[in-house]
Amino acid sequence: MDEELRTLTERLRAEAAASGAQGAQGASAAYDRLVANGDLDELAAVLTEQGQPLWARELAAFRLGVAGDRRAFESLVLLLNHRDPPRCASAAHALARLGDPRTARAAAALATNELRVAYALHPVRLLVELRAPEAVPALITTLERRLRPHDPYRRVALACVDGLGTLGDDRARPVLNDALAHPALAQAAVRALARIPGQR
């Protein structure tokens, strides 16, 4: 079993058992059915049926996403921006495998949304994995904003620095040079700059 799927199913099994919405036994049985179900149409129906718990929607969206079924797109984008980091991580994993051309644009919009910057870590990482045209401009914009005095989102800033190094795009040099002045980012910025071709 894929490690990401194993982690997801263990987490959602516990969540289903604790939900109590159908009673522990009923929720566990519903969970088992959803895990075993290989019918993509039935999984897609879970995303639109009223009254489905979040764990069921997440499991269905994840399984559809890794299967390349684009009916999962909207649900996965919502989960990518969720307040619960494990949900964001599983959504990013599925979106990276979905193959939907809208994914990079959606991830860039989430990464650069200052109202949701607390949840931008996984959109940033997804952009780097996708290596889409939107990635470098979005990471530069997000990092520039993180260089303000007393910005509390250091993990997001570090993800941008590391991501820009991975992408190795010359356009990132100015913002990475600016990051050198920030002690929490300086070492990562040095490493990132060293990965840009032609950097001295």
Helices and strands as residue ranges (DSSP letters): H 3-19, H 24-36, H 40-48, H 54-66, G 70-72, H 73-80, H 85-98, H 103-111, G 114-119, H 121-130, H 135-146, H 154-167, G 170-172, H 173-179, H 183-194
